[in-house]
Amino acid sequence: MRDLASVKRAVKETLTRQFSRVSDVQVREDTDSDGGEVLRIEVIFDGTSRDLDAKKLAGFIGHLQPRLEQMHETALPLVYFISSAELSRNKRASA
């Protein structure tokens, strides 16, 4: 059984080294179009997309993957960065 709380903790610990404005992390299990296991990881951050450093975003999975491997996690992590402002707009629009 997959321990999503441990995965979330590993994501948060890895993130805090690179991104200072993370307000929440959400992790859920899913499958890709080929039936492979994936972890959909949503990183909610304060600010706008312009506040993110593209180089850090590109390298994040490279920092996260070894942590997940140490936990014997085999699912592919798919990471989405969402600003808290964008999340609020989407919640209002769907209500």
C-alpha positions in Angstrom: 0.0 0.0 0.0 1.3 3.4 -1.0 1.9 5.9 1.9 0.8 9.2 0.3 1.5 11.1 3.6 5.2 10.1 3.3 5.3 11.1 -0.4 3.8 14.4 0.5 6.3 15.0 3.2 9.2 14.1 0.8 7.8 16.5 -1.8 7.5 19.3 0.8 11.0 18.7 2.1 12.5 18.8 -1.4 10.5 21.9 -2.3 11.5 23.9 0.7 15.1 23.8 -0.4 14.2 25.4 -3.7 10.9 27.2 -3.4 10.1 29.5 -0.5 6.5 30.3 -1.2 4.8 26.9 -1.2 1.5 27.0 0.7 0.2 23.4 0.1 1.0 20.1 -1.6 -1.6 17.6 -2.7 -0.7 14.1 -3.8 -3.1 11.6 -5.4 -2.6 8.2 -7.1 -3.6 7.8 -10.8 -2.8 5.9 -13.9 -1.5 7.2 -17.2 -2.9 6.5 -20.6 -0.8 3.3 -20.8 -2.1 2.0 -17.4 1.2 2.9 -15.6 1.1 4.2 -12.0 1.6 7.9 -11.6 1.5 10.3 -8.7 -0.3 13.6 -9.5 1.4 16.2 -7.3 -0.1 19.6 -7.1 2.1 22.3 -5.6 0.1 25.4 -4.5 2.3 28.5 -4.2 1.8 32.1 -3.3 2.4 34.5 -6.1 2.1 34.3 -9.9 3.7 32.1 -12.5 6.2 34.9 -13.2 7.5 34.4 -9.7 8.8 30.8 -10.4 12.3 30.2 -11.6 12.2 28.0 -14.7 15.6 26.5 -14.0 14.5 25.3 -10.6 11.2 24.0 -12.0 13.1 22.0 -14.6 15.4 20.4 -12.0 12.8 19.7 -9.4 12.0 16.2 -10.5 15.7 15.4 -10.6 15.9 16.3 -6.9 12.6 14.5 -6.0 13.2 11.2 -7.8 16.1 10.0 -5.6 13.9 10.7 -2.5 11.1 8.7 -3.9 13.4 5.8 -4.9 14.7 5.7 -1.3 11.1 5.2 -0.3 10.7 2.4 -2.9 8.2 4.5 -4.7 7.8 3.3 -8.3 5.0 5.5 -9.6 6.1 8.3 -12.0 5.7 11.7 -10.3 3.8 14.3 -12.4 4.1 17.7 -10.8 1.9 20.7 -11.4 2.6 24.1 -10.0 -0.6 26.2 -9.3 -0.7 29.7 -7.9 -3.1 30.2 -5.0 -4.7 33.0 -7.0 -5.4 30.7 -9.9 -6.8 28.1 -7.6 -9.2 30.7 -6.0 -10.4 31.8 -9.4 -11.1 28.2 -10.5 -13.0 27.5 -7.3 -15.2 30.6 -7.7 -15.8 29.8 -11.4 -16.9 26.2 -10.6 -19.3 27.3 -7.8 
